[in-house]
């Protein structure tokens, strides 16, 4: 298992992947070292359908969430 070179809070640039995502920069929200993936703010957004749940005060509908990106597809811009 390779060591994660990215830490939470770092600013990274997407260097490969979808054409719409390439070149974008964002802040690392979470690191998954076992899967070698990272969650980047406002990058790799997907729509998710959510059912309403009054017990948990969830309204329901369609929300957009970030999906993890493989760490080999990013380049660290600045470490904070």
C-alpha positions in Angstrom: 0.0 0.0 0.0 1.5 3.3 -1.1 1.7 6.3 1.3 -0.7 9.2 0.6 1.3 12.3 -0.4 -1.7 14.5 0.0 -3.1 15.7 3.3 -6.4 17.2 4.4 -6.4 21.0 3.7 -3.9 20.9 0.9 -4.7 22.7 -2.4 -4.5 20.4 -5.4 -4.9 20.6 -9.2 -6.5 17.9 -11.2 -4.0 16.8 -13.9 -6.0 13.9 -15.6 -9.5 12.6 -15.8 -12.6 14.1 -17.4 -12.1 17.1 -19.7 -14.5 19.1 -17.6 -12.5 18.5 -14.4 -8.9 18.8 -15.8 -7.0 21.9 -14.7 -9.4 22.8 -11.8 -8.0 23.4 -8.4 -9.6 22.6 -5.0 -9.0 22.0 -1.3 -8.7 18.4 0.0 -11.6 17.6 2.3 -10.8 14.0 3.1 -8.2 11.4 2.4 -8.8 7.6 2.0 -5.3 6.1 2.2 -6.5 2.5 1.9 -8.2 3.1 -1.4 -5.6 5.7 -2.5 -8.4 8.2 -3.1 -9.0 11.8 -2.0 -12.1 14.0 -1.8 -11.6 17.4 -3.4 -14.0 20.4 -2.8 -16.3 21.1 -5.8 -14.5 18.5 -8.0 -16.1 15.3 -9.5 -19.6 16.3 -8.6 -22.4 13.7 -9.1 -26.2 13.9 -8.5 -27.7 11.7 -5.8 -31.4 11.1 -5.2 -32.3 11.3 -1.5 -35.5 10.1 0.1 -37.2 12.4 2.6 -36.8 11.3 6.3 -38.7 13.4 8.8 -37.0 11.6 11.8 -33.5 12.8 10.7 -34.9 16.1 9.4 -33.8 15.3 5.8 -35.9 17.1 3.2 -35.2 14.9 0.2 -34.7 15.6 -3.5 -31.7 15.7 -5.8 -28.4 16.8 -4.2 -24.9 17.1 -5.7 -22.0 15.4 -3.9 -18.3 15.1 -4.4 -17.0 11.7 -5.4 -13.4 10.6 -4.4 -10.7 11.0 -7.1 -7.6 8.7 -7.3 -4.5 10.4 -5.8 -2.4 9.8 -9.0 -4.8 12.2 -10.9 -3.9 15.2 -8.7 -0.9 17.4 -8.2 -0.2 19.3 -4.9 -0.1 23.1 -5.5 0.3 24.3 -1.9 0.6 22.5 1.4 -1.1 24.2 4.4 
